Amino acid sequence: MRTRSELRWRCRRGALELDLLLSRYLDQRFDQASEEERSAFERLLTLPDPEILRYLMGQDHPKDDAVADLVNTIRSIPAVHP
């Protein structure tokens, strides 16, 4: 399992939308996540940006069931506006 700072670095992607969605999950949900969900998050972060973006925008569906559940979780986290 990677450290939180390593995961934060891995959340930095080429697209601002991905940065925001992945960082929001890390900040708001990761600490309460099960080991399976944490592992799925690490697997998600190994994927290319366009693939992650398609999943998070609902244009494609991951074959990995745990990653698919995680994508649904990430998509359900509301944006926090100041």
TORGUDREN-105159 format. One record per residue: residue number from 0; y, x, z of N, C-alpha, C, O in turn; residue in one letter. Coordinates in nm, 4 decimals, decimal comma, always signed. Each point is the difference from the previous one (the first is absolute). Last residue first. Layout:
{seq:NUM; n.north:Y; n.east:X; n.up:Z; ca.north:Y; ca.east:X; ca.up:Z; c.north:Y; c.east:X; c.up:Z; o.north:Y; o.east:X; o.up:Z; type:a}
...
***
This chain:
{seq:81; n.north:+2,6663; n.east:-1,6758; n.up:-0,1639; ca.north:+0,0881; ca.east:+0,0229; ca.up:+0,1164; c.north:+0,0951; c.east:-0,1138; c.up:+0,0254; o.north:+0,0793; o.east:+0,0056; o.up:+0,0939; type:p}
{seq:80; n.north:-0,5773; n.east:-0,0530; n.up:-0,3104; ca.north:+0,1374; ca.east:+0,0236; ca.up:-0,0441; c.north:+0,0886; c.east:+0,0175; c.up:+0,1232; o.north:-0,0129; o.east:-0,0743; o.up:+0,0972; type:h}
{seq:79; n.north:-0,5333; n.east:+0,1016; n.up:-0,2511; ca.north:+0,0918; ca.east:-0,0124; ca.up:+0,1129; c.north:+0,1374; c.east:+0,0381; c.up:-0,0490; o.north:+0,0227; o.east:+0,1117; o.up:-0,0465; type:v}
{seq:78; n.north:-0,4878; n.east:-0,3195; n.up:-0,2018; ca.north:+0,1041; ca.east:+0,1026; ca.up:+0,0018; c.north:+0,0903; c.east:-0,0260; c.up:+0,1184; o.north:+0,0310; o.east:-0,1148; o.up:+0,0319; type:a}
{seq:77; n.north:-0,5503; n.east:-0,0460; n.up:-0,0244; ca.north:+0,1348; ca.east:-0,0358; ca.up:-0,0442; c.north:+0,0951; c.east:+0,1196; c.up:+0,0068; o.north:-0,0138; o.east:+0,0880; o.up:+0,0850; type:p}
{seq:76; n.north:-0,5291; n.east:-0,1116; n.up:-0,1737; ca.north:+0,0980; ca.east:+0,0492; ca.up:+0,0990; c.north:+0,1405; c.east:-0,0329; c.up:-0,0501; o.north:+0,0395; o.east:+0,0442; o.up:-0,1079; type:i}
{seq:75; n.north:-0,4527; n.east:-0,1279; n.up:-0,1412; ca.north:+0,0408; ca.east:-0,1066; ca.up:+0,0909; c.north:+0,1057; c.east:+0,0442; c.up:+0,1023; o.north:+0,0552; o.east:-0,0835; o.up:+0,0717; type:s}
{seq:74; n.north:-0,2707; n.east:+0,3754; n.up:-0,4006; ca.north:+0,0813; ca.east:-0,0994; ca.up:-0,0711; c.north:+0,0545; c.east:-0,1079; c.up:+0,0930; o.north:+0,1015; o.east:-0,0626; o.up:-0,0306; type:r}
{seq:73; n.north:-0,4021; n.east:+0,3863; n.up:+0,1994; ca.north:+0,1272; ca.east:+0,0634; ca.up:-0,0341; c.north:+0,0929; c.east:-0,1003; c.up:-0,0674; o.north:+0,1196; o.east:-0,0045; o.up:+0,0290; type:i}
{seq:72; n.north:-0,5573; n.east:-0,1386; n.up:+0,0595; ca.north:+0,0748; ca.east:+0,0192; ca.up:+0,1244; c.north:+0,1373; c.east:+0,0579; c.up:-0,0295; o.north:+0,1004; o.east:-0,0490; o.up:+0,0518; type:t}
{seq:71; n.north:-0,3990; n.east:+0,0107; n.up:-0,4085; ca.north:+0,0464; ca.east:-0,1324; ca.up:+0,0418; c.north:+0,0821; c.east:+0,0082; c.up:+0,1279; o.north:+0,1000; o.east:-0,0702; o.up:+0,0146; type:n}
{seq:70; n.north:-0,3037; n.east:+0,4622; n.up:-0,1601; ca.north:+0,1065; ca.east:-0,0368; ca.up:-0,0936; c.north:+0,0559; c.east:-0,1369; c.up:+0,0375; o.north:+0,1215; o.east:-0,0196; o.up:-0,0002; type:v}
{seq:69; n.north:-0,5013; n.east:+0,1624; n.up:+0,2345; ca.north:+0,1199; ca.east:+0,0731; ca.up:+0,0405; c.north:+0,1188; c.east:-0,0357; c.up:-0,0883; o.north:+0,1103; o.east:-0,0215; o.up:+0,0502; type:l}
{seq:68; n.north:-0,5311; n.east:-0,1479; n.up:-0,1665; ca.north:+0,0495; ca.east:-0,0660; ca.up:+0,1210; c.north:+0,1290; c.east:+0,0656; c.up:+0,0484; o.north:+0,0938; o.east:-0,0683; o.up:+0,0411; type:d}
{seq:67; n.north:-0,3080; n.east:+0,2737; n.up:-0,4013; ca.north:+0,0533; ca.east:-0,1300; ca.up:-0,0421; c.north:+0,0545; c.east:-0,0768; c.up:+0,1204; o.north:+0,1067; o.east:-0,0606; o.up:-0,0089; type:a}
{seq:66; n.north:-0,3315; n.east:+0,4614; n.up:+0,0905; ca.north:+0,1315; ca.east:+0,0283; ca.up:-0,0583; c.north:+0,0644; c.east:-0,1312; c.up:-0,0459; o.north:+0,1208; o.east:-0,0178; o.up:+0,0153; type:v}
{seq:65; n.north:-0,5563; n.east:-0,0123; n.up:+0,1406; ca.north:+0,0874; ca.east:+0,0358; ca.up:+0,1119; c.north:+0,1412; c.east:+0,0305; c.up:-0,0501; o.north:+0,0979; o.east:-0,0371; o.up:+0,0647; type:a}
{seq:64; n.north:-0,4380; n.east:-0,0547; n.up:-0,3861; ca.north:+0,0377; ca.east:-0,1186; ca.up:+0,0770; c.north:+0,0951; c.east:+0,0312; c.up:+0,1153; o.north:+0,0916; o.east:-0,0774; o.up:+0,0275; type:d}
{seq:63; n.north:-0,1474; n.east:+0,3262; n.up:-0,5073; ca.north:-0,0340; ca.east:+0,0290; ca.up:+0,1392; c.north:+0,0496; c.east:-0,1170; c.up:+0,0857; o.north:+0,1206; o.east:-0,0233; o.up:+0,0091; type:d}
{seq:62; n.north:-0,0036; n.east:+0,0268; n.up:-0,4573; ca.north:-0,1436; ca.east:-0,0260; ca.up:+0,0080; c.north:-0,0518; c.east:+0,0212; c.up:+0,1422; o.north:-0,0961; o.east:-0,0646; o.up:+0,0418; type:k}
{seq:61; n.north:+0,6126; n.east:-0,0902; n.up:-0,1802; ca.north:-0,0872; ca.east:+0,1146; ca.up:+0,0283; c.north:-0,1465; c.east:-0,0417; c.up:+0,0073; o.north:-0,0323; o.east:-0,1088; o.up:+0,0479; type:p}
{seq:60; n.north:+0,4151; n.east:-0,1339; n.up:-0,3498; ca.north:-0,0693; ca.east:-0,0176; ca.up:+0,1274; c.north:-0,0914; c.east:+0,1205; c.up:+0,0237; o.north:-0,0814; o.east:+0,0325; o.up:-0,0864; type:h}
{seq:59; n.north:+0,5711; n.east:-0,1895; n.up:-0,2054; ca.north:-0,1371; ca.east:+0,0503; ca.up:-0,0081; c.north:-0,0593; c.east:-0,0108; c.up:+0,1396; o.north:+0,0721; o.east:-0,0209; o.up:+0,0975; type:d}
{seq:58; n.north:+0,3653; n.east:-0,1248; n.up:-0,1687; ca.north:-0,0363; ca.east:+0,0047; ca.up:-0,1413; c.north:-0,1433; c.east:+0,0467; c.up:-0,0222; o.north:-0,0537; o.east:-0,0138; o.up:-0,1099; type:q}
{seq:57; n.north:+0,3505; n.east:-0,0359; n.up:+0,5227; ca.north:-0,0944; ca.east:-0,1064; ca.up:-0,0306; c.north:-0,0426; c.east:-0,0044; c.up:-0,1454; o.north:-0,0509; o.east:-0,1022; o.up:-0,0461; type:g}
{seq:56; n.north:+0,3355; n.east:+0,4214; n.up:+0,3021; ca.north:+0,0732; ca.east:-0,1042; ca.up:-0,0721; c.north:-0,0917; c.east:-0,1147; c.up:-0,0413; o.north:+0,0452; o.east:-0,0968; o.up:-0,0612; type:m}
{seq:55; n.north:-0,2191; n.east:+0,4809; n.up:+0,2815; ca.north:+0,0976; ca.east:-0,0596; ca.up:+0,0909; c.north:+0,0838; c.east:-0,1082; c.up:-0,0663; o.north:+0,0547; o.east:-0,0861; o.up:+0,0689; type:l}
{seq:54; n.north:-0,3777; n.east:+0,3286; n.up:-0,3277; ca.north:-0,0661; ca.east:-0,0709; ca.up:+0,1101; c.north:+0,1019; c.east:-0,0734; c.up:+0,0869; o.north:-0,0178; o.east:-0,1175; o.up:+0,0322; type:y}
{seq:53; n.north:+0,1807; n.east:+0,3952; n.up:-0,3755; ca.north:-0,0661; ca.east:-0,1187; ca.up:-0,0572; c.north:-0,0679; c.east:-0,0820; c.up:+0,1091; o.north:+0,0062; o.east:-0,1230; o.up:-0,0016; type:r}
{seq:52; n.north:+0,1806; n.east:+0,5337; n.up:+0,1318; ca.north:+0,1039; ca.east:-0,0980; ca.up:-0,0313; c.north:-0,0604; c.east:-0,1273; c.up:-0,0599; o.north:+0,0404; o.east:-0,1106; o.up:+0,0359; type:l}
{seq:51; n.north:-0,3230; n.east:+0,4796; n.up:+0,0426; ca.north:+0,0421; ca.east:-0,0606; ca.up:+0,1265; c.north:+0,1022; c.east:-0,1098; c.up:-0,0269; o.north:-0,0081; o.east:-0,1081; o.up:+0,0584; type:i}
{seq:50; n.north:-0,1196; n.east:+0,3591; n.up:-0,4298; ca.north:-0,1118; ca.east:-0,0836; ca.up:+0,0465; c.north:+0,0368; c.east:-0,0701; c.up:+0,1306; o.north:-0,0246; o.east:-0,1197; o.up:+0,0147; type:e}
{seq:49; n.north:+0,3285; n.east:+0,4346; n.up:-0,1997; ca.north:-0,0062; ca.east:-0,1233; ca.up:-0,0812; c.north:-0,1120; c.east:-0,0945; c.up:+0,0458; o.north:+0,0154; o.east:-0,1220; o.up:-0,0045; type:p}
{seq:48; n.north:+0,0298; n.east:+0,5527; n.up:+0,2328; ca.north:+0,1067; ca.east:-0,0977; ca.up:+0,0233; c.north:-0,0120; c.east:-0,1257; c.up:-0,0853; o.north:+0,0108; o.east:-0,1099; o.up:+0,0545; type:d}
{seq:47; n.north:-0,4585; n.east:+0,3874; n.up:+0,0600; ca.north:+0,1257; ca.east:+0,0240; ca.up:-0,0730; c.north:+0,1002; c.east:-0,1137; c.up:+0,0233; o.north:-0,0379; o.east:-0,1154; o.up:+0,0197; type:p}
{seq:46; n.north:-0,3268; n.east:+0,2318; n.up:+0,3665; ca.north:+0,0059; ca.east:-0,0585; ca.up:-0,1343; c.north:+0,1321; c.east:+0,0338; c.up:-0,0683; o.north:+0,0996; o.east:+0,0274; o.up:+0,0669; type:l}
{seq:45; n.north:-0,2292; n.east:+0,0744; n.up:+0,3937; ca.north:-0,0521; ca.east:+0,0986; ca.up:-0,0955; c.north:+0,0119; c.east:-0,0484; c.up:-0,1442; o.north:-0,0195; o.east:+0,0777; o.up:-0,0934; type:t}
{seq:44; n.north:+0,1402; n.east:-0,3451; n.up:+0,4809; ca.north:+0,0991; ca.east:+0,1054; ca.up:-0,0246; c.north:-0,0494; c.east:+0,1081; c.up:-0,0959; o.north:+0,0798; o.east:+0,0798; o.up:-0,0490; type:l}
{seq:43; n.north:-0,3686; n.east:-0,4324; n.up:+0,1980; ca.north:+0,1056; ca.east:-0,0544; ca.up:-0,0860; c.north:+0,0996; c.east:+0,1097; c.up:-0,0375; o.north:+0,0448; o.east:+0,0072; o.up:-0,1144; type:l}
{seq:42; n.north:-0,3761; n.east:+0,0978; n.up:+0,4288; ca.north:-0,0549; ca.east:-0,0085; ca.up:-0,1363; c.north:+0,1042; c.east:-0,0517; c.up:-0,0972; o.north:+0,0111; o.east:+0,0498; o.up:-0,1121; type:r}
{seq:41; n.north:+0,1051; n.east:-0,0433; n.up:+0,5655; ca.north:-0,0108; ca.east:+0,1372; ca.up:-0,0511; c.north:-0,0559; c.east:+0,0008; c.up:-0,1421; o.north:+0,0464; o.east:+0,0766; o.up:-0,0844; type:e}
{seq:40; n.north:-0,0359; n.east:-0,4863; n.up:+0,3027; ca.north:+0,1361; ca.east:+0,0439; ca.up:-0,0285; c.north:-0,0009; c.east:+0,1421; c.up:-0,0558; o.north:+0,0711; o.east:+0,0299; o.up:-0,0960; type:f}
{seq:39; n.north:-0,4748; n.east:-0,2083; n.up:+0,2509; ca.north:+0,0376; ca.east:-0,0620; ca.up:-0,1277; c.north:+0,1408; c.east:+0,0424; c.up:-0,0408; o.north:+0,0268; o.east:+0,0216; o.up:-0,1182; type:a}
{seq:38; n.north:-0,1774; n.east:+0,1084; n.up:+0,5412; ca.north:-0,0715; ca.east:+0,0753; ca.up:-0,1037; c.north:+0,0338; c.east:-0,0545; c.up:-0,1388; o.north:+0,0168; o.east:+0,0770; o.up:-0,0946; type:s}
{seq:37; n.north:+0,1487; n.east:-0,3096; n.up:+0,4610; ca.north:+0,0674; ca.east:+0,1302; ca.up:-0,0093; c.north:-0,0639; c.east:+0,0862; c.up:-0,1088; o.north:+0,0689; o.east:+0,0681; o.up:-0,0759; type:r}
{seq:36; n.north:-0,2744; n.east:-0,4765; n.up:+0,1800; ca.north:+0,1253; ca.east:-0,0221; ca.up:-0,0725; c.north:+0,0777; c.east:+0,1304; c.up:-0,0156; o.north:+0,0605; o.east:+0,0238; o.up:-0,1045; type:e}
{seq:35; n.north:-0,4559; n.east:-0,0103; n.up:+0,3580; ca.north:-0,0327; ca.east:-0,0316; ca.up:-0,1396; c.north:+0,1273; c.east:-0,0188; c.up:-0,0821; o.north:+0,0095; o.east:+0,0492; o.up:-0,1125; type:e}
{seq:34; n.north:+0,0276; n.east:+0,0092; n.up:+0,5783; ca.north:-0,0338; ca.east:+0,1268; ca.up:-0,0658; c.north:-0,0324; c.east:-0,0229; c.up:-0,1482; o.north:+0,0340; o.east:+0,0825; o.up:-0,0848; type:e}
{seq:33; n.north:+0,2942; n.east:-0,4371; n.up:+0,2968; ca.north:-0,1348; ca.east:+0,0481; ca.up:+0,0314; c.north:-0,0237; c.east:+0,1334; c.up:-0,0710; o.north:+0,0747; o.east:+0,0378; o.up:-0,0903; type:s}
{seq:32; n.north:+0,4305; n.east:-0,1936; n.up:+0,2251; ca.north:-0,1074; ca.east:-0,0186; ca.up:-0,0984; c.north:-0,1329; c.east:+0,0529; c.up:+0,0522; o.north:-0,0049; o.east:+0,0920; o.up:+0,0817; type:a}
{seq:31; n.north:+0,4621; n.east:-0,0734; n.up:+0,1174; ca.north:-0,0888; ca.east:-0,1058; ca.up:+0,0472; c.north:-0,1227; c.east:-0,0181; c.up:-0,0894; o.north:-0,0891; o.east:-0,0786; o.up:+0,0326; type:q}
{seq:30; n.north:+0,4306; n.east:+0,4005; n.up:-0,1385; ca.north:-0,0436; ca.east:+0,0307; ca.up:+0,1367; c.north:-0,0974; c.east:-0,1042; c.up:+0,0546; o.north:-0,0856; o.east:+0,0336; o.up:+0,0819; type:d}
{seq:29; n.north:+0,2971; n.east:-0,0923; n.up:-0,5175; ca.north:-0,1028; ca.east:+0,1037; ca.up:+0,0044; c.north:-0,0536; c.east:+0,0243; c.up:+0,1404; o.north:-0,1209; o.east:+0,0151; o.up:+0,0174; type:f}
{seq:28; n.north:+0,4925; n.east:-0,3253; n.up:-0,1642; ca.north:-0,1373; ca.east:-0,0478; ca.up:+0,0177; c.north:-0,1046; c.east:+0,1083; c.up:+0,0269; o.north:-0,1041; o.east:-0,0280; o.up:+0,0594; type:r}
{seq:27; n.north:+0,6048; n.east:+0,0770; n.up:-0,1318; ca.north:-0,0181; ca.east:-0,1291; ca.up:+0,0669; c.north:-0,1443; c.east:-0,0363; c.up:+0,0321; o.north:-0,0239; o.east:-0,0798; o.up:+0,0907; type:q}
{seq:26; n.north:+0,1786; n.east:+0,4994; n.up:-0,3150; ca.north:+0,0860; ca.east:-0,0234; ca.up:+0,1163; c.north:-0,0374; c.east:-0,1250; c.up:+0,0791; o.north:+0,0081; o.east:-0,0006; o.up:+0,1228; type:d}
{seq:25; n.north:-0,2372; n.east:+0,1123; n.up:-0,5304; ca.north:-0,0208; ca.east:+0,1071; ca.up:+0,0963; c.north:+0,0785; c.east:-0,0263; c.up:+0,1283; o.north:-0,0523; o.east:+0,0201; o.up:+0,1096; type:l}
{seq:24; n.north:+0,1201; n.east:-0,3146; n.up:-0,4722; ca.north:-0,1328; ca.east:-0,0173; ca.up:+0,0587; c.north:-0,0226; c.east:+0,1050; c.up:+0,1090; o.north:-0,0443; o.east:-0,0333; o.up:+0,1099; type:y}
{seq:23; n.north:+0,4352; n.east:+0,0778; n.up:-0,3526; ca.north:+0,0078; ca.east:-0,1198; ca.up:+0,0839; c.north:-0,1349; c.east:-0,0259; c.up:+0,0675; o.north:-0,0055; o.east:-0,0314; o.up:+0,1189; type:r}
{seq:22; n.north:+0,0312; n.east:+0,3719; n.up:-0,4407; ca.north:+0,0618; ca.east:+0,0405; ca.up:+0,1264; c.north:+0,0104; c.east:-0,1175; c.up:+0,0964; o.north:-0,0183; o.east:+0,0166; o.up:+0,1205; type:s}
{seq:21; n.north:-0,1390; n.east:-0,1034; n.up:-0,5557; ca.north:-0,0967; ca.east:+0,0818; ca.up:+0,0722; c.north:+0,0554; c.east:+0,0443; c.up:+0,1351; o.north:-0,0728; o.east:-0,0003; o.up:+0,0993; type:l}
{seq:20; n.north:+0,3576; n.east:-0,2485; n.up:-0,3889; ca.north:-0,1165; ca.east:-0,0794; ca.up:+0,0389; c.north:-0,0976; c.east:+0,0801; c.up:+0,0851; o.north:-0,0480; o.east:-0,0488; o.up:+0,1024; type:l}
{seq:19; n.north:+0,4312; n.east:+0,2730; n.up:-0,2825; ca.north:+0,0369; ca.east:-0,1033; ca.up:+0,0962; c.north:-0,1208; c.east:-0,0779; c.up:+0,0501; o.north:-0,0151; o.east:-0,0199; o.up:+0,1205; type:l}
{seq:18; n.north:-0,0430; n.east:+0,3451; n.up:-0,4637; ca.north:+0,0442; ca.east:+0,0644; ca.up:+0,1244; c.north:+0,0239; c.east:-0,1058; c.up:+0,1080; o.north:-0,0483; o.east:+0,0125; o.up:+0,1125; type:d}
{seq:17; n.north:-0,0364; n.east:-0,1680; n.up:-0,5452; ca.north:-0,1208; ca.east:+0,0466; ca.up:+0,0686; c.north:+0,0354; c.east:+0,0661; c.up:+0,1324; o.north:-0,0647; o.east:-0,0253; o.up:+0,1016; type:l}
{seq:16; n.north:+0,4202; n.east:-0,1070; n.up:-0,3730; ca.north:-0,0728; ca.east:-0,1188; ca.up:+0,0449; c.north:-0,1249; c.east:+0,0400; c.up:+0,0775; o.north:-0,0299; o.east:-0,0572; o.up:+0,1048; type:e}
{seq:15; n.north:+0,2873; n.east:+0,3928; n.up:-0,3243; ca.north:+0,0580; ca.east:-0,0451; ca.up:+0,1260; c.north:-0,0753; c.east:-0,1201; c.up:+0,0566; o.north:-0,0192; o.east:-0,0090; o.up:+0,1212; type:l}
{seq:14; n.north:-0,2133; n.east:+0,3805; n.up:-0,4351; ca.north:+0,0741; ca.east:-0,1258; ca.up:-0,0146; c.north:+0,0485; c.east:-0,0471; c.up:+0,1373; o.north:-0,0774; o.east:-0,0055; o.up:+0,0956; type:a}
{seq:13; n.north:-0,1895; n.east:+0,4007; n.up:-0,1508; ca.north:+0,0993; ca.east:+0,0117; ca.up:-0,1059; c.north:+0,0867; c.east:-0,1230; c.up:-0,0170; o.north:+0,1049; o.east:+0,0067; o.up:-0,0640; type:g}
{seq:12; n.north:-0,3153; n.east:+0,1151; n.up:+0,5502; ca.north:-0,0540; ca.east:-0,0121; ca.up:-0,1352; c.north:+0,1126; c.east:+0,0142; c.up:-0,1020; o.north:+0,1155; o.east:+0,0221; o.up:+0,0364; type:r}
{seq:11; n.north:-0,2698; n.east:+0,0329; n.up:+0,5131; ca.north:+0,1117; ca.east:+0,0305; ca.up:-0,0904; c.north:-0,0542; c.east:+0,0077; c.up:-0,1417; o.north:-0,0749; o.east:+0,0914; o.up:-0,0344; type:r}
{seq:10; n.north:-0,2126; n.east:-0,1469; n.up:+0,4049; ca.north:+0,0636; ca.east:-0,1269; ca.up:-0,0374; c.north:+0,1177; c.east:+0,0220; c.up:-0,0934; o.north:+0,0462; o.east:-0,0940; o.up:-0,0647; type:c}
{seq:9; n.north:-0,2803; n.east:+0,4591; n.up:+0,2645; ca.north:-0,0792; ca.east:-0,0570; ca.up:-0,1095; c.north:+0,0562; c.east:-0,1344; c.up:-0,0466; o.north:-0,0247; o.east:-0,0414; o.up:-0,1133; type:r}
{seq:8; n.north:+0,2164; n.east:+0,2551; n.up:+0,4911; ca.north:+0,0275; ca.east:+0,0801; ca.up:-0,1199; c.north:-0,0730; c.east:-0,0589; c.up:-0,1203; o.north:+0,0561; o.east:-0,0056; o.up:-0,1094; type:w}
{seq:7; n.north:-0,1459; n.east:-0,1852; n.up:+0,5231; ca.north:+0,1375; ca.east:-0,0328; ca.up:-0,0395; c.north:+0,0359; c.east:+0,0756; c.up:-0,1275; o.north:+0,0613; o.east:-0,0561; o.up:-0,0908; type:r}
{seq:6; n.north:-0,4726; n.east:+0,1569; n.up:+0,2880; ca.north:-0,0022; ca.east:-0,1304; ca.up:-0,0672; c.north:+0,1399; c.east:-0,0393; c.up:-0,0459; o.north:+0,0167; o.east:-0,0534; o.up:-0,1096; type:l}
{seq:5; n.north:-0,0558; n.east:+0,4416; n.up:+0,3627; ca.north:-0,0619; ca.east:+0,0205; ca.up:-0,1315; c.north:-0,0040; c.east:-0,1306; c.up:-0,0780; o.north:+0,0261; o.east:-0,0025; o.up:-0,1203; type:e}
{seq:4; n.north:+0,1235; n.east:-0,0169; n.up:+0,5613; ca.north:+0,1004; ca.east:+0,0671; ca.up:-0,0833; c.north:-0,0565; c.east:+0,0300; c.up:-0,1393; o.north:+0,0733; o.east:-0,0067; o.up:-0,0987; type:s}
{seq:3; n.north:-0,3643; n.east:-0,1812; n.up:+0,4227; ca.north:+0,1025; ca.east:-0,0969; ca.up:-0,0412; c.north:+0,1052; c.east:+0,0651; c.up:-0,0908; o.north:+0,0444; o.east:-0,0615; o.up:-0,0969; type:r}
{seq:2; n.north:-0,5275; n.east:+0,2809; n.up:+0,0933; ca.north:+0,1003; ca.east:-0,0289; ca.up:+0,1023; c.north:+0,1016; c.east:-0,0988; c.up:-0,0561; o.north:+0,0101; o.east:-0,0199; o.up:-0,1211; type:t}
{seq:1; n.north:-0,5219; n.east:+0,0185; n.up:-0,0604; ca.north:+0,1251; ca.east:+0,0765; ca.up:-0,0101; c.north:+0,0939; c.east:-0,0376; c.up:+0,1147; o.north:-0,0107; o.east:-0,1079; o.up:+0,0581; type:r}
{seq:0; n.north:-0,5423; n.east:+0,0977; n.up:-0,0764; ca.north:+0,1179; ca.east:-0,0857; ca.up:+0,0000; c.north:+0,1238; c.east:+0,0900; c.up:+0,0000; o.north:+0,0095; o.east:+0,0958; o.up:+0,0767; type:m}
***
